Amino acid sequence: MTRILDRRGALALLAGAATFTALPPALAQSTPSAAELLERLGADPSMVIAPDARVSVRELTRRRDLRRAAPSVDIQSINFAFGSARIPRNEIWKIDEIASAMRQLLRRRGRELFLIEGHTDAVGSNEANLRLSRARARSVADELARSGVPNNAIETIGYGEEDLLVPTQRADWRNRRVTLRRVTDLVIGY
C-alpha cells in the first residue's frame, strides 16, 4: 500500500527522524578513519614557527595559542563514562585506527611528537578534574603504545575543565574527550 503524505505529514516525518537520530548523541560521533586521521594530522601547522622560535614541550603545554596551531583531532568518539578514564573494550578499535595513522606518519617522516590532551566536563572540583583528565590522556597513550606507537613519540597532559568544547557547568559527554595534536613543528629538537 502506497501512502501519499501531504506537506505537514512529510514535515512531521522528517522531524521525527531528526529526533530519532539525535537521541543517542554518543552513537552519532564517528571515529575518523586512519586515512582521515593521517590527512588531518599530517597537515602543516596553521602558522609557521621558525626553528629558533620553537619551544619546549613544557612551554607548549602552557601556550594555548601555539597548541592551537598544531594539526589536531578531537577524539570525542571514545566515550569516557562520567568520572572514568577507562576506555571501554568495545572502543579499543578506535585506538587502533588512531595508532595506524600515527605509525604511518612516523614511517613517512621519521621522528614525530604527538601531544595527547585529556579533558573533562565541569562537574566536580578542579583538582579532581585535573587528575581525571591526566588519567584519560595516559589511558589513551597506554593503548596507543600497545598498538605499536613508540612511547617516545607521545607526551600527555591533562587540562581538566579548562578547555570545554561545550561551555556548561553541567555534565556533558562532549567535554569528556581527548585531543591529539602533532606538535613536531613547534617543539625544540624536532
Secondary structure, 3 states (H helix, E strand, C coil): CCCCCCHHHHHHHHHHHHHHHHCCHHHHCCCCCHHHHHHHHCCCCCCCCCHHHCECHHHHHHCHHHHCCCCEEEECCCCCCCCCCCCCHHHHHHHHHHHHHHHHHHHHHCCCCEEEEECCCCCCCHHHHHHHHHHHHHHHHHHHHHCCCCHHHEEEEECCCCCCCCCCCCCCHHHCCEEEEECHHHECCC
